[in-house]
């Protein structure tokens, strides 16, 4: 699975990535992580607020930092 963190690289983006990595590890899954900082690409997902979490090209959450438990539900 491919997990993308959309955002300019702020502290919330880093926290969202950390939560996603923790959720993936806790569930024993494997994932490739990518950071998308280009705002043109971010807007291509229809995201207007960052940070955003994209799993296999589907936006799961935007404008907030999802908790580890929330992310586990998306996986």
Rosetta constraint file for C-alpha pairs under 8 A:
AtomPair CA 1 CA 30 HARMONIC 6.89 0.50
AtomPair CA 1 CA 31 HARMONIC 4.84 0.50
AtomPair CA 1 CA 32 HARMONIC 6.34 0.50
AtomPair CA 1 CA 55 HARMONIC 7.13 0.50
AtomPair CA 1 CA 56 HARMONIC 5.96 0.50
AtomPair CA 2 CA 31 HARMONIC 5.58 0.50
AtomPair CA 2 CA 32 HARMONIC 4.85 0.50
AtomPair CA 2 CA 33 HARMONIC 6.07 0.50
AtomPair CA 2 CA 34 HARMONIC 7.56 0.50
AtomPair CA 2 CA 55 HARMONIC 5.90 0.50
AtomPair CA 2 CA 56 HARMONIC 5.16 0.50
AtomPair CA 2 CA 57 HARMONIC 7.75 0.50
AtomPair CA 3 CA 31 HARMONIC 6.62 0.50
AtomPair CA 3 CA 32 HARMONIC 6.06 0.50
AtomPair CA 3 CA 33 HARMONIC 4.92 0.50
AtomPair CA 3 CA 34 HARMONIC 6.32 0.50
AtomPair CA 3 CA 53 HARMONIC 7.19 0.50
AtomPair CA 3 CA 54 HARMONIC 5.67 0.50
AtomPair CA 3 CA 55 HARMONIC 4.61 0.50
AtomPair CA 3 CA 56 HARMONIC 6.35 0.50
AtomPair CA 4 CA 33 HARMONIC 5.76 0.50
AtomPair CA 4 CA 34 HARMONIC 4.72 0.50
AtomPair CA 4 CA 35 HARMONIC 5.67 0.50
AtomPair CA 4 CA 36 HARMONIC 6.71 0.50
AtomPair CA 4 CA 53 HARMONIC 5.95 0.50
AtomPair CA 4 CA 54 HARMONIC 4.96 0.50
AtomPair CA 4 CA 55 HARMONIC 6.44 0.50
AtomPair CA 5 CA 13 HARMONIC 6.78 0.50
AtomPair CA 5 CA 16 HARMONIC 7.38 0.50
AtomPair CA 5 CA 17 HARMONIC 6.38 0.50
AtomPair CA 5 CA 33 HARMONIC 7.64 0.50
AtomPair CA 5 CA 34 HARMONIC 6.31 0.50
AtomPair CA 5 CA 35 HARMONIC 4.91 0.50
AtomPair CA 5 CA 36 HARMONIC 6.06 0.50
AtomPair CA 5 CA 51 HARMONIC 6.92 0.50
AtomPair CA 5 CA 52 HARMONIC 5.84 0.50
AtomPair CA 5 CA 53 HARMONIC 5.09 0.50
AtomPair CA 5 CA 54 HARMONIC 6.49 0.50
AtomPair CA 6 CA 13 HARMONIC 7.35 0.50
AtomPair CA 6 CA 35 HARMONIC 6.10 0.50
AtomPair CA 6 CA 36 HARMONIC 4.80 0.50
AtomPair CA 6 CA 37 HARMONIC 6.17 0.50
AtomPair CA 6 CA 42 HARMONIC 6.20 0.50
AtomPair CA 6 CA 50 HARMONIC 6.44 0.50
AtomPair CA 6 CA 51 HARMONIC 5.57 0.50
AtomPair CA 6 CA 52 HARMONIC 4.93 0.50
AtomPair CA 6 CA 53 HARMONIC 6.38 0.50
AtomPair CA 6 CA 54 HARMONIC 7.58 0.50
AtomPair CA 7 CA 13 HARMONIC 6.06 0.50
AtomPair CA 7 CA 35 HARMONIC 7.57 0.50
AtomPair CA 7 CA 36 HARMONIC 6.29 0.50
AtomPair CA 7 CA 37 HARMONIC 5.19 0.50
AtomPair CA 7 CA 38 HARMONIC 7.91 0.50
AtomPair CA 7 CA 39 HARMONIC 7.74 0.50
AtomPair CA 7 CA 42 HARMONIC 7.46 0.50
AtomPair CA 7 CA 50 HARMONIC 5.24 0.50
AtomPair CA 7 CA 51 HARMONIC 4.97 0.50
AtomPair CA 7 CA 52 HARMONIC 6.77 0.50
AtomPair CA 8 CA 13 HARMONIC 7.52 0.50
AtomPair CA 8 CA 36 HARMONIC 7.75 0.50
AtomPair CA 8 CA 37 HARMONIC 4.85 0.50
AtomPair CA 8 CA 38 HARMONIC 7.57 0.50
AtomPair CA 8 CA 39 HARMONIC 7.89 0.50
AtomPair CA 8 CA 50 HARMONIC 7.90 0.50
AtomPair CA 9 CA 13 HARMONIC 5.68 0.50
AtomPair CA 9 CA 14 HARMONIC 6.82 0.50
AtomPair CA 9 CA 37 HARMONIC 6.85 0.50
AtomPair CA 10 CA 14 HARMONIC 6.52 0.50
AtomPair CA 11 CA 15 HARMONIC 6.21 0.50
AtomPair CA 12 CA 16 HARMONIC 6.10 0.50
AtomPair CA 12 CA 51 HARMONIC 6.49 0.50
AtomPair CA 12 CA 64 HARMONIC 7.79 0.50
AtomPair CA 12 CA 65 HARMONIC 6.34 0.50
AtomPair CA 13 CA 17 HARMONIC 6.26 0.50
AtomPair CA 13 CA 50 HARMONIC 7.65 0.50
AtomPair CA 13 CA 51 HARMONIC 5.24 0.50
AtomPair CA 13 CA 52 HARMONIC 7.81 0.50
AtomPair CA 13 CA 65 HARMONIC 7.57 0.50
AtomPair CA 14 CA 18 HARMONIC 6.20 0.50
AtomPair CA 15 CA 19 HARMONIC 6.13 0.50
AtomPair CA 15 CA 65 HARMONIC 6.97 0.50
AtomPair CA 16 CA 20 HARMONIC 6.14 0.50
AtomPair CA 16 CA 51 HARMONIC 7.35 0.50
AtomPair CA 16 CA 53 HARMONIC 7.63 0.50
AtomPair CA 16 CA 65 HARMONIC 5.22 0.50
AtomPair CA 16 CA 66 HARMONIC 6.37 0.50
AtomPair CA 16 CA 67 HARMONIC 7.77 0.50
AtomPair CA 17 CA 21 HARMONIC 6.12 0.50
AtomPair CA 18 CA 22 HARMONIC 6.15 0.50
AtomPair CA 19 CA 23 HARMONIC 6.15 0.50
AtomPair CA 19 CA 66 HARMONIC 7.44 0.50
AtomPair CA 19 CA 67 HARMONIC 6.32 0.50
AtomPair CA 19 CA 68 HARMONIC 5.01 0.50
AtomPair CA 19 CA 71 HARMONIC 7.62 0.50
AtomPair CA 20 CA 24 HARMONIC 6.17 0.50
AtomPair CA 20 CA 68 HARMONIC 6.43 0.50
AtomPair CA 20 CA 71 HARMONIC 6.27 0.50
AtomPair CA 21 CA 25 HARMONIC 6.16 0.50
AtomPair CA 22 CA 26 HARMONIC 6.02 0.50
AtomPair CA 22 CA 68 HARMONIC 6.71 0.50
AtomPair CA 23 CA 27 HARMONIC 6.24 0.50
AtomPair CA 23 CA 68 HARMONIC 5.31 0.50
AtomPair CA 23 CA 69 HARMONIC 7.19 0.50
AtomPair CA 23 CA 71 HARMONIC 6.26 0.50
AtomPair CA 23 CA 72 HARMONIC 5.45 0.50
AtomPair CA 24 CA 28 HARMONIC 6.26 0.50
AtomPair CA 24 CA 29 HARMONIC 5.34 0.50
AtomPair CA 24 CA 30 HARMONIC 6.70 0.50
AtomPair CA 24 CA 31 HARMONIC 7.15 0.50
AtomPair CA 24 CA 72 HARMONIC 7.29 0.50
AtomPair CA 24 CA 75 HARMONIC 7.71 0.50
AtomPair CA 25 CA 29 HARMONIC 6.18 0.50
AtomPair CA 25 CA 30 HARMONIC 7.58 0.50
AtomPair CA 27 CA 72 HARMONIC 7.38 0.50
AtomPair CA 36 CA 41 HARMONIC 7.29 0.50
AtomPair CA 36 CA 42 HARMONIC 6.94 0.50
AtomPair CA 37 CA 41 HARMONIC 7.83 0.50
AtomPair CA 37 CA 42 HARMONIC 7.30 0.50
AtomPair CA 38 CA 42 HARMONIC 6.27 0.50
AtomPair CA 39 CA 43 HARMONIC 6.00 0.50
AtomPair CA 40 CA 44 HARMONIC 6.25 0.50
AtomPair CA 41 CA 45 HARMONIC 6.95 0.50
AtomPair CA 42 CA 46 HARMONIC 7.07 0.50
AtomPair CA 42 CA 47 HARMONIC 6.00 0.50
AtomPair CA 42 CA 48 HARMONIC 7.94 0.50
AtomPair CA 43 CA 47 HARMONIC 5.24 0.50
AtomPair CA 43 CA 48 HARMONIC 6.52 0.50
AtomPair CA 45 CA 59 HARMONIC 7.23 0.50
AtomPair CA 47 CA 52 HARMONIC 7.29 0.50
AtomPair CA 47 CA 62 HARMONIC 6.70 0.50
AtomPair CA 48 CA 62 HARMONIC 7.93 0.50
AtomPair CA 48 CA 63 HARMONIC 7.82 0.50
AtomPair CA 49 CA 62 HARMONIC 5.96 0.50
AtomPair CA 49 CA 63 HARMONIC 4.50 0.50
AtomPair CA 50 CA 62 HARMONIC 5.71 0.50
AtomPair CA 50 CA 63 HARMONIC 4.65 0.50
AtomPair CA 50 CA 64 HARMONIC 6.99 0.50
AtomPair CA 51 CA 62 HARMONIC 5.75 0.50
AtomPair CA 51 CA 63 HARMONIC 5.39 0.50
AtomPair CA 51 CA 64 HARMONIC 6.06 0.50
AtomPair CA 51 CA 65 HARMONIC 6.79 0.50
AtomPair CA 52 CA 59 HARMONIC 7.22 0.50
AtomPair CA 52 CA 60 HARMONIC 7.56 0.50
AtomPair CA 52 CA 61 HARMONIC 5.49 0.50
AtomPair CA 52 CA 62 HARMONIC 3.96 0.50
AtomPair CA 52 CA 63 HARMONIC 6.17 0.50
AtomPair CA 52 CA 64 HARMONIC 7.13 0.50
AtomPair CA 52 CA 65 HARMONIC 7.80 0.50
AtomPair CA 53 CA 59 HARMONIC 5.95 0.50
AtomPair CA 53 CA 60 HARMONIC 5.65 0.50
AtomPair CA 53 CA 61 HARMONIC 5.39 0.50
AtomPair CA 53 CA 62 HARMONIC 6.41 0.50
AtomPair CA 54 CA 58 HARMONIC 5.24 0.50
AtomPair CA 54 CA 59 HARMONIC 4.32 0.50
AtomPair CA 54 CA 60 HARMONIC 5.69 0.50
AtomPair CA 54 CA 61 HARMONIC 7.44 0.50
AtomPair CA 55 CA 59 HARMONIC 6.53 0.50
AtomPair CA 55 CA 60 HARMONIC 6.83 0.50
AtomPair CA 60 CA 74 HARMONIC 7.15 0.50
AtomPair CA 61 CA 66 HARMONIC 7.08 0.50
AtomPair CA 66 CA 70 HARMONIC 5.93 0.50
AtomPair CA 66 CA 71 HARMONIC 6.45 0.50
AtomPair CA 67 CA 71 HARMONIC 6.30 0.50
AtomPair CA 68 CA 72 HARMONIC 6.21 0.50
AtomPair CA 69 CA 73 HARMONIC 6.59 0.50
AtomPair CA 70 CA 74 HARMONIC 6.75 0.50
AtomPair CA 71 CA 75 HARMONIC 6.40 0.50
